[in-house]
Amino acid sequence: MTLKQLNYVVTVAEVKNITEAAKRLFIAQPSLTSAIREIENEFDITIFTRSNKGIEITPEGDEFLSYARQVLAQTDLIAKRYTGKSYGKLRFFVSSQHYSFAVEAFVELLKQFGQDKYEFHMRETQTYNIIDDVAHLKSEIGILYLNRFNETVIRKTLSDNSLIFTPLFSAKPHVFVGKDSPLAKKKTLNLGDLAPYPRLSYEQGNHNSFYFSEEILSTMECDKEIVVLDRATLFNMLVGMNGYTICSGIINEELNGPNIVARPLNVDDYMEIGYILPASIHPSSITLTYIEILKKLTKSTRPFE
C-alpha cells in the first residue's frame, strides 16, 4: 500500500466514477483499476462494487476510506509543517449535537488550518448518528451530553462501540426563547412558566428514545410539541411561535444573531457536555487542536456541585 494508492481510492470515492477519477488523477483508467484491485487484494476487502450504473462504496470500503482520509490528512500536515507545501486536500469531520460553541470552535479551526485545498465537515446531527459516525471513523470527534437520566444508556452505547467520553464542562439547564417572548421578561423560569408555550426539540430519527433526546427533561408532559431537524428552523420557531427549548444556555450572538436569549431554569438537573473519541486510535493533531479550542471557548463555564 502506498500514499498514492490511498489517494486513488479517495478520489474514486469522491467522483464515484472510474473514468472521471482517472482523468482527475492524470493516469490511465486500467492503471487506476489495477491500483485499487491491488489494495483490495492486499487487505482482502472489497472497497467498491461496480455495475453499469457506476460504483458504490461497500460498508468495509467506507471504513477503509475513513482510515485512508486520516492518513492522507496527517501526511499533508507533516508536509506543510516541514516544507511549507500542501500536497493534498486537508480533511476534518466533526459530528455534534446543536451547540453554537462547537460551531464557533470549528470556525476558529478553519482559520488556523484552512489552506488552498481543504474539506471540513461540521455535522449537527442526531445523537445516535454522532456515536455511529465516530465509531465508524466518519468523524474524528463527536460532541454530546450526559446527565442522570441518559447516562447509563449512552455510556453503554459508547462502550459497545469502543468510544470514550471526556467531559468539557457541566451546565445548569437553561431555556432558549425569542428575545420578545413573554418568557424573556423573566430573569429565571420555572417549569410552570413553560406550560402555555410550545416546546421545541430535535428529531432523533429511528433512535427516537427519550435517552437519545438532545433536550433534557424530555419525558416531561407537554401539550404543545414542535419537532424540527435543524437549528435554523428551531430558532425561527422560537421567535415566530414564542416557543422554547431546554438547553445548556451557551449561545454565540455573533454566529446566531441577537434574537435568541437564554434564561436559567429552576430544576435539579444538569448537562455534562463533552466529546467522544475512539478508544483505540490516538487523535490527530488537528483533532487535538479542535479540542483545545473547545476548552478555550468553554473555560468560563465551570462545573458545579
C-alpha positions as CSV (number, residue, x, y, z in Angstrom):
1,M,0.0,0.0,0.0
2,T,1.3,3.5,-0.9
3,L,0.1,7.0,-0.2
4,K,-0.6,7.3,-4.0
5,Q,-2.9,4.3,-3.9
6,L,-4.7,5.8,-0.9
7,N,-5.2,9.0,-2.9
8,Y,-6.5,7.0,-5.8
9,V,-9.1,5.3,-3.6
10,V,-10.3,8.5,-2.0
11,T,-10.5,10.2,-5.4
12,V,-12.6,7.4,-6.8
13,A,-14.9,7.6,-3.8
14,E,-15.4,11.3,-4.3
15,V,-16.1,11.1,-8.0
16,K,-17.9,7.8,-8.0
17,N,-16.7,7.1,-11.5
18,I,-13.5,5.4,-12.5
19,T,-13.2,7.2,-15.8
20,E,-13.6,10.6,-14.3
21,A,-11.3,9.8,-11.4
22,A,-8.6,8.7,-13.9
23,K,-8.9,12.0,-15.7
24,R,-8.6,13.9,-12.5
25,L,-5.6,11.9,-11.4
26,F,-3.9,12.1,-14.9
27,I,-3.5,8.3,-15.2
28,A,-4.8,5.6,-17.5
29,Q,-8.1,4.0,-16.4
30,P,-6.6,0.5,-16.4
31,S,-3.8,1.6,-14.1
32,L,-6.3,3.1,-11.7
33,T,-8.4,0.0,-11.7
34,S,-5.3,-2.1,-11.1
35,A,-4.1,0.1,-8.2
36,I,-7.4,-0.3,-6.5
37,R,-7.5,-4.0,-7.0
38,E,-4.1,-4.3,-5.5
39,I,-5.2,-2.6,-2.3
40,E,-8.4,-4.8,-2.2
41,N,-6.3,-7.9,-2.6
42,E,-3.7,-6.8,-0.1
43,F,-6.3,-6.3,2.7
44,D,-8.7,-8.9,1.4
45,I,-11.6,-6.4,1.2
46,T,-13.9,-5.0,-1.4
47,I,-13.9,-1.2,-1.4
48,F,-16.1,-0.6,-4.4
49,T,-18.8,-2.6,-6.2
50,R,-19.0,-2.0,-9.9
51,S,-22.1,-2.1,-12.1
52,N,-23.4,-0.5,-15.3
53,K,-24.7,2.4,-13.1
54,G,-21.2,3.2,-11.8
55,I,-19.6,2.3,-8.5
56,E,-20.8,2.1,-4.9
57,I,-18.8,2.1,-1.7
58,T,-19.2,-1.1,0.4
59,P,-19.5,-0.9,4.2
60,E,-16.0,-2.2,4.6
61,G,-14.9,0.2,1.9
62,D,-16.5,3.0,3.9
63,E,-14.4,2.1,6.9
64,F,-11.2,1.8,4.9
65,L,-11.8,5.2,3.4
66,S,-12.1,6.7,6.9
67,Y,-8.6,5.4,7.7
68,A,-7.3,6.5,4.3
69,R,-8.5,10.0,4.7
70,Q,-6.9,10.3,8.1
71,V,-3.6,9.0,6.8
72,L,-3.6,11.5,3.9
73,A,-4.6,14.4,6.2
74,Q,-1.8,13.6,8.6
75,T,0.7,13.3,5.7
76,D,-0.4,16.7,4.4
77,L,0.1,18.2,7.9
78,I,3.6,16.8,8.1
79,A,4.4,18.2,4.6
80,K,3.0,21.6,5.4
81,R,4.9,21.7,8.7
82,Y,8.3,20.9,7.3
83,T,8.2,22.0,3.7
84,G,5.6,24.7,3.8
85,K,3.8,23.0,0.9
86,S,0.5,21.2,0.8
87,Y,0.2,18.1,-1.3
88,G,-3.5,17.3,-0.9
89,K,-6.8,18.3,0.5
90,L,-6.9,18.6,4.3
91,R,-9.9,16.9,5.7
92,F,-11.6,17.1,9.1
93,F,-15.0,15.8,10.2
94,V,-17.0,16.7,13.4
95,S,-20.4,15.3,14.4
96,S,-22.2,17.2,17.2
97,Q,-25.4,18.0,18.9
98,H,-26.6,21.5,18.2
99,Y,-24.1,23.6,20.2
100,S,-23.0,27.0,19.0
101,F,-19.7,26.7,20.8
102,A,-18.9,23.6,18.7
103,V,-19.5,25.6,15.5
104,E,-17.5,28.6,16.9
105,A,-14.6,26.2,17.6
106,F,-15.0,24.8,14.1
107,V,-14.7,28.3,12.6
108,E,-11.6,29.0,14.6
109,L,-10.1,25.7,13.5
110,L,-10.7,26.6,9.9
111,K,-8.9,30.0,10.4
112,Q,-5.9,28.1,11.7
113,F,-5.8,25.2,9.3
114,G,-7.6,26.5,6.2
115,Q,-5.4,26.3,3.2
116,D,-5.7,26.2,-0.6
117,K,-7.4,22.8,-0.5
118,Y,-9.5,21.5,2.3
119,E,-12.7,19.7,3.1
120,F,-14.1,20.3,6.5
121,H,-17.5,18.8,7.6
122,M,-19.5,20.1,10.6
123,R,-22.4,17.7,11.1
124,E,-25.1,18.8,13.5
125,T,-26.9,15.6,13.6
126,Q,-28.9,13.1,15.7
127,T,-27.4,11.7,18.9
128,Y,-27.1,8.1,17.7
129,N,-25.6,9.3,14.4
130,I,-22.9,11.1,16.3
131,I,-22.0,7.9,18.1
132,D,-22.1,5.9,14.8
133,D,-20.1,8.5,12.9
134,V,-17.2,8.4,15.4
135,A,-17.4,4.6,15.9
136,H,-17.1,4.1,12.1
137,L,-14.5,6.9,11.7
138,K,-16.7,9.0,9.6
139,S,-15.9,11.8,12.0
140,E,-12.8,12.3,14.1
141,I,-14.7,13.6,17.1
142,G,-18.3,13.8,18.4
143,I,-19.9,16.2,20.9
144,L,-22.9,15.3,23.1
145,Y,-24.1,15.5,26.7
146,L,-24.8,13.2,29.6
147,N,-27.0,13.6,32.7
148,R,-28.5,11.4,35.3
149,F,-31.4,10.3,33.1
150,N,-29.5,9.2,29.9
151,E,-26.0,8.4,31.3
152,T,-26.4,4.7,31.8
153,V,-27.8,4.1,28.3
154,I,-25.4,6.5,26.5
155,R,-22.3,5.1,28.3
156,K,-23.3,1.6,27.4
157,T,-23.8,2.5,23.8
158,L,-20.4,4.2,23.8
159,S,-18.8,1.2,25.4
160,D,-20.4,-1.1,22.9
161,N,-18.8,1.0,20.1
162,S,-15.4,1.3,21.8
163,L,-15.7,5.0,22.4
164,I,-14.5,7.2,25.3
165,F,-16.4,10.2,26.7
166,T,-14.4,13.1,28.1
167,P,-16.2,16.0,29.8
168,L,-15.7,19.6,28.8
169,F,-17.9,21.3,31.3
170,S,-21.2,20.9,33.3
171,A,-24.0,23.4,32.7
172,K,-27.2,24.1,34.6
173,P,-30.3,23.9,32.4
174,H,-31.4,27.0,30.6
175,V,-34.3,27.8,28.3
176,F,-33.7,29.4,24.9
177,V,-36.5,31.8,23.9
178,G,-37.0,34.6,21.4
179,K,-35.9,38.0,22.9
180,D,-39.5,39.3,22.5
181,S,-41.2,36.3,24.1
182,P,-43.1,36.8,27.4
183,L,-40.7,34.2,28.9
184,A,-37.7,36.5,28.1
185,K,-39.1,39.1,30.5
186,K,-38.3,36.9,33.5
187,K,-34.8,36.5,34.9
188,T,-35.4,32.9,35.8
189,L,-38.0,30.4,34.8
190,N,-39.9,27.5,36.5
191,L,-41.4,24.5,34.7
192,G,-44.9,26.0,35.3
193,D,-43.9,29.1,33.3
194,L,-43.3,27.0,30.2
195,A,-46.6,25.2,30.2
196,P,-48.6,27.6,27.9
197,Y,-45.9,27.6,25.2
198,P,-44.8,25.1,22.5
199,R,-41.7,23.0,23.3
200,L,-39.3,22.6,20.5
201,S,-37.0,19.6,20.2
202,Y,-34.7,17.9,17.6
203,E,-35.9,14.9,15.6
204,Q,-33.9,11.8,16.6
205,G,-34.9,9.5,13.6
206,N,-35.1,5.8,14.2
207,H,-33.5,6.1,17.6
208,N,-36.2,8.4,19.0
209,S,-35.8,7.1,22.5
210,F,-36.0,9.6,25.4
211,Y,-32.5,8.5,26.2
212,F,-31.2,9.9,22.9
213,S,-33.0,13.2,23.2
214,E,-30.9,16.3,22.8
215,E,-33.0,18.1,25.3
216,I,-33.1,17.3,29.0
217,L,-36.5,16.7,30.7
218,S,-37.7,15.1,27.5
219,T,-40.2,12.9,29.4
220,M,-41.9,15.9,30.9
221,E,-45.6,16.2,29.7
222,C,-46.2,19.0,27.2
223,D,-49.4,19.9,25.4
224,K,-47.7,21.6,22.5
225,E,-44.8,19.9,20.8
226,I,-42.8,21.0,17.7
227,V,-40.1,18.7,16.4
228,V,-37.5,20.0,13.9
229,L,-34.4,18.8,12.1
230,D,-32.1,21.8,12.1
231,R,-31.0,24.8,14.3
232,A,-32.2,27.5,11.9
233,T,-35.8,26.1,11.9
234,L,-35.7,25.8,15.7
235,F,-34.6,29.4,16.1
236,N,-37.2,30.6,13.7
237,M,-39.9,28.7,15.7
238,L,-38.6,30.1,19.0
239,V,-39.2,33.6,17.6
240,G,-42.3,33.1,15.4
241,M,-44.2,30.8,17.8
242,N,-43.0,32.1,21.2
243,G,-41.6,28.6,21.7
244,Y,-38.9,27.4,23.9
245,T,-36.3,24.7,24.1
246,I,-34.3,23.4,27.2
247,C,-30.6,23.5,26.7
248,S,-27.1,24.4,28.1
249,G,-27.7,28.1,27.7
250,I,-24.5,28.7,25.8
251,I,-25.0,30.7,22.6
252,N,-22.9,32.8,20.3
253,E,-24.6,36.0,19.3
254,E,-22.2,36.7,16.5
255,L,-23.0,33.4,14.9
256,N,-26.6,33.0,15.8
257,G,-27.9,36.6,15.9
258,P,-29.4,38.7,18.7
259,N,-32.9,37.4,18.6
260,I,-32.4,34.4,20.9
261,V,-31.8,34.7,24.6
262,A,-31.2,32.2,27.4
263,R,-32.9,32.1,30.8
264,P,-31.9,29.8,33.8
265,L,-34.4,27.1,34.6
266,N,-35.1,26.2,38.2
267,V,-34.8,22.5,38.2
268,D,-32.5,20.0,39.9
269,D,-30.7,18.7,36.8
270,Y,-27.5,19.3,34.8
271,M,-25.9,18.7,31.4
272,E,-22.3,17.3,31.3
273,I,-21.2,18.2,27.9
274,G,-18.1,16.5,26.4
275,Y,-16.6,14.9,23.4
276,I,-16.2,11.3,22.3
277,L,-13.2,9.7,20.6
278,P,-12.4,6.1,19.5
279,A,-10.6,4.3,22.4
280,S,-8.0,2.6,20.2
281,I,-6.9,5.5,17.9
282,H,-4.7,8.3,19.0
283,P,-6.4,11.6,17.9
284,S,-4.7,13.5,15.1
285,S,-3.0,16.9,15.7
286,I,-5.9,18.7,14.1
287,T,-8.4,16.9,16.4
288,L,-6.3,17.8,19.4
289,T,-6.2,21.4,18.3
290,Y,-10.0,21.4,17.9
291,I,-10.3,20.0,21.5
292,E,-8.0,22.8,22.8
293,I,-10.2,25.4,21.1
294,L,-13.3,23.9,22.6
295,K,-11.7,24.1,26.0
296,K,-10.7,27.7,25.5
297,L,-14.2,28.7,24.4
298,T,-16.0,26.9,27.3
299,K,-13.4,27.6,30.1
300,S,-15.7,30.2,31.7
301,T,-18.4,27.6,32.1
302,R,-17.4,26.0,35.4
303,P,-18.6,22.6,36.7
304,F,-21.0,22.8,39.7
305,E,-21.8,20.5,42.6
